[in-house]
Amino acid sequence: MMDEDPPVPRQSDDPDRALYYDFFKWITTLSLVAIGGVFSLITQSDFVFRPIDLVVVLAALSSSAVTGLSGVTQQITLARDPVKLAKRNKLLQNFVQFFLGIGAGYFVLLFSKKLFA
């Protein structure tokens, strides 16, 4: 049986793909640890936060984790299309940094207000 498609060059040695894979994997882990930290701080402290504030923080951190996981998955599913992969990597990188910054930054703001109030 003959294969009519030309062989696709392997891209496993592409340093950008490896860096993006590690970046998205690290961000996913960091986001999940941050979610655990938020739950730990809100259950172990005497501070009471408004539910809407916690929803914003947890939604942003969860979005960061999901976007990071999506970035890891994209490295596998789009490995044969380097142009599309490069565009998607930049987009996901911006989203993951935005959501992680919003979630972590907003929680630090809320916690510091309660801490120094």
C-alpha positions as CSV (number, residue, x, y, z in Angstrom):
1,M,0.0,0.0,0.0
2,M,1.4,3.3,-1.1
3,D,1.0,6.6,0.7
4,E,0.1,9.3,-1.7
5,D,0.7,12.2,0.7
6,P,4.2,13.5,1.0
7,P,5.7,13.0,4.4
8,V,5.2,15.9,6.8
9,P,8.5,17.2,8.2
10,R,8.8,16.6,11.9
11,Q,8.7,19.8,13.9
12,S,9.6,18.4,17.3
13,D,12.9,20.2,17.2
14,D,11.2,23.5,16.7
15,P,12.3,25.6,19.7
16,D,9.3,27.9,19.5
17,R,6.9,24.9,19.8
18,A,8.8,23.6,22.8
19,L,8.8,27.0,24.5
20,Y,5.1,27.5,23.9
21,Y,4.3,24.0,25.2
22,D,6.3,24.6,28.4
23,F,4.8,28.1,28.8
24,F,1.2,27.0,28.4
25,K,1.8,23.9,30.7
26,W,3.4,26.2,33.3
27,I,0.6,28.8,33.1
28,T,-2.0,26.0,33.5
29,T,-0.3,24.8,36.6
30,L,0.2,28.3,38.0
31,S,-3.5,29.1,37.4
32,L,-4.7,25.9,39.2
33,V,-2.4,26.6,42.1
34,A,-3.7,30.2,42.3
35,I,-7.3,28.9,42.4
36,G,-6.3,26.6,45.2
37,G,-4.6,29.5,47.0
38,V,-7.7,31.7,46.7
39,F,-9.9,28.9,48.1
40,S,-7.4,28.4,50.9
41,L,-7.3,32.0,51.8
42,I,-11.0,32.6,51.7
43,T,-11.8,29.6,53.9
44,Q,-9.0,30.0,56.4
45,S,-9.2,33.8,56.9
46,D,-11.7,35.8,58.9
47,F,-12.1,38.1,55.9
48,V,-15.5,38.1,54.2
49,F,-15.5,38.9,50.5
50,R,-18.5,39.8,48.3
51,P,-19.5,36.8,46.2
52,I,-19.3,38.8,43.0
53,D,-15.7,39.7,43.7
54,L,-14.9,36.0,44.2
55,V,-16.7,35.1,41.0
56,V,-14.7,37.6,39.0
57,V,-11.4,36.3,40.5
58,L,-12.2,32.6,40.1
59,A,-13.7,33.2,36.6
60,A,-10.5,35.0,35.4
61,L,-8.2,32.4,37.0
62,S,-10.3,29.5,35.5
63,S,-10.2,31.2,32.1
64,S,-6.5,31.4,32.4
65,A,-6.2,27.7,33.2
66,V,-8.6,26.7,30.4
67,T,-6.7,28.9,27.9
68,G,-3.4,27.4,29.0
69,L,-4.7,23.9,28.6
70,S,-6.0,24.9,25.2
71,G,-2.6,26.1,24.3
72,V,-1.0,22.8,25.2
73,T,-3.6,21.0,23.2
74,Q,-3.0,23.3,20.2
75,Q,0.6,22.3,20.1
76,I,-0.5,18.8,19.3
77,T,-3.5,19.3,17.1
78,L,-1.9,22.0,14.9
79,A,1.6,20.6,14.7
80,R,1.2,20.1,10.9
81,D,0.3,23.7,10.2
82,P,3.1,25.9,11.5
83,V,1.6,29.2,10.2
84,K,-1.8,28.6,11.9
85,L,0.0,27.3,15.0
86,A,2.1,30.5,15.3
87,K,-0.9,32.7,15.0
88,R,-2.9,30.7,17.6
89,N,0.1,30.6,20.0
90,K,0.3,34.4,20.0
91,L,-3.4,34.8,20.5
92,L,-3.6,32.3,23.3
93,Q,-0.4,33.7,25.0
94,N,-2.1,37.1,25.1
95,F,-5.4,35.7,26.5
96,V,-3.7,33.6,29.2
97,Q,-1.6,36.5,30.4
98,F,-4.7,38.8,30.5
99,F,-6.8,36.3,32.5
100,L,-4.1,35.4,34.9
101,G,-3.2,39.1,35.5
102,I,-6.9,40.0,36.0
103,G,-7.6,37.1,38.4
104,A,-4.4,37.3,40.5
105,G,-4.3,41.1,40.5
106,Y,-7.9,41.6,41.5
107,F,-7.5,39.1,44.3
108,V,-4.4,40.7,45.6
109,L,-6.2,44.0,45.5
110,L,-9.2,42.6,47.4
111,F,-7.1,40.8,49.9
112,S,-4.8,43.8,50.6
113,K,-7.9,46.0,51.1
114,K,-9.2,43.6,53.7
115,L,-5.8,43.1,55.3
116,F,-5.0,46.8,55.7
117,A,-8.6,48.0,56.4
